[in-house]
Amino acid sequence: MKSTLETIIKSLVEFPEQVSITEASGEKSVIFEVKVADSDMGKIIGREGKIATAIRTVMKALAAKEQKKVTVEFIG
C-alpha cells in the first residue's frame, strides 16, 4: 500500500524528492503520514480537498482487500 501511495503523491508534486511517507501499522489499521514541500501542499489537497479525498478513497479500497482500515494524513 505504501508504494502505491508514494507513486500517486510523487506524480502530483513538483518536488518528488521531498516526499516523505511514514507508516504506523496496528493489528487492523494503518496510518500514513505524508510530508511534502510547503509549495506542493496545495497540489496534494486540491480545490476544496477533492484530490486529498480521492487519494484517501483509493487507499481505503486497497486496505479493504486486506481487511484493514487506513488513515492518510497530510503534513506540511
C-alpha positions as CSV (number, residue, x, y, z in Angstrom):
1,M,0.0,0.0,0.0
2,K,2.8,2.4,0.8
3,S,4.4,2.1,-2.6
4,T,1.1,2.8,-4.3
5,L,0.6,5.9,-2.1
6,E,4.1,7.0,-2.8
7,T,3.6,6.7,-6.6
8,I,0.4,8.7,-6.5
9,I,1.9,11.5,-4.4
10,K,5.1,11.8,-6.4
11,S,3.2,12.1,-9.6
12,L,1.3,15.1,-8.3
13,V,4.1,17.2,-6.7
14,E,6.7,19.5,-8.2
15,F,9.5,18.3,-5.8
16,P,9.2,14.5,-5.6
17,E,12.5,14.2,-3.8
18,Q,10.9,16.0,-0.8
19,V,8.1,13.5,-0.4
20,S,8.3,11.5,2.9
21,I,5.8,8.9,3.9
22,T,5.8,7.3,7.4
23,E,3.7,4.2,8.2
24,A,2.3,3.2,11.5
25,S,0.7,-0.2,11.5
26,G,-1.6,-1.7,14.0
27,E,-3.4,-5.0,14.0
28,K,-6.3,-3.8,12.0
29,S,-5.4,-0.3,11.0
30,V,-2.7,1.6,9.1
31,I,-1.8,5.3,9.4
32,F,0.2,7.0,6.7
33,E,1.7,10.5,7.3
34,V,2.6,12.2,4.1
35,K,5.0,15.1,4.2
36,V,5.6,17.2,1.1
37,A,7.2,20.6,0.4
38,D,5.1,23.6,1.5
39,S,4.7,24.7,-2.1
40,D,3.3,21.3,-3.1
41,M,0.7,21.1,-0.3
42,G,-2.0,22.8,-2.4
43,K,-1.4,20.3,-5.2
44,I,-2.0,17.4,-2.9
45,I,-5.1,18.8,-1.2
46,G,-6.6,20.2,-4.3
47,R,-9.5,22.5,-4.7
48,E,-11.9,22.0,-1.8
49,G,-9.9,18.9,-0.8
50,K,-11.0,16.9,-3.8
51,I,-7.6,15.4,-4.6
52,A,-7.0,14.5,-0.9
53,T,-10.4,12.8,-0.8
54,A,-9.7,10.8,-3.9
55,I,-6.3,9.7,-2.5
56,R,-8.0,8.6,0.7
57,T,-10.7,6.7,-1.3
58,V,-8.1,4.8,-3.3
59,M,-6.2,3.9,-0.2
60,K,-9.3,2.7,1.6
61,A,-10.2,0.5,-1.3
62,L,-6.7,-1.1,-1.1
63,A,-7.0,-1.5,2.6
64,A,-10.4,-3.2,2.3
65,K,-8.8,-6.0,0.4
66,E,-6.6,-6.7,3.5
67,Q,-9.5,-6.2,5.9
68,K,-7.8,-3.1,7.4
69,K,-8.7,0.5,8.0
70,V,-6.4,3.2,6.6
71,T,-5.9,6.8,7.5
72,V,-3.9,9.2,5.4
73,E,-2.7,12.4,7.0
74,F,-1.1,15.3,5.0
75,I,1.5,17.2,6.9
76,G,3.0,20.4,5.5
